Amino acid sequence: MSNTITFNDKYDGFNIQASKAKQHGIILDVLRPMIGQVTTLLSRHSRITVLRFDCRFPTNWEHNRKLENNAMTRTTKMIKENLQLKRWSGHRDLISGWVYEVGNDGRPHYHCFIGFKSCYRRLGAFGGETYSGIWELIRSAWKRTTGGTVHFSKNHTVNRTNFEQLNCCIHHISYMAKVNTKQFGNGSTAKNFSFSRLKSTSTQRCNQPATN
């Protein structure tokens, strides 16, 4: 599979985690759908929440690409089905995405994000062995599916009228599109990334600062 790579630290007006000097490349085929889904969700709701996290397999996990992708798909489905319940505020517009990687230690893992309309419900907390709220929902879904662990990165609240909040969110999740540790071109027919396909209901987009 051929992928378009950029080393520019900006794309479509957003700051991204690329650097020509450091040879940190970003795969546009991964970046574009992530930006598209976040901005689409923002076109539907004036205030959204985006969470990024990493899913890792247990040490005794037997490597199998298709089974790994199936586990990630089941986990994502489980999280979304729960978020659609009334006790989780009954979310209907949900975005998500995952990217498969193999670290320098040879162990596979997934970088993931999920987004939804912001609500007054607290996200919960995490730290050490203690999890609550949506963090526990995500952790328990992955553990139930694989027995593995979840590392939580960061969450963003983005208001449609605040470009800096959107820019910060895009910069953060652009890490998922980095070239390093990707498995493209290894002969596998399994997917290396997957994203939701929420459709926009308007052309409205967060205003960007003027450029000279």
Order of alpha helices (4+ residues) and beta strands (2+ residues): beta-beta-beta-beta-alpha-beta-alpha-beta-beta-beta-beta-alpha-beta-alpha-beta
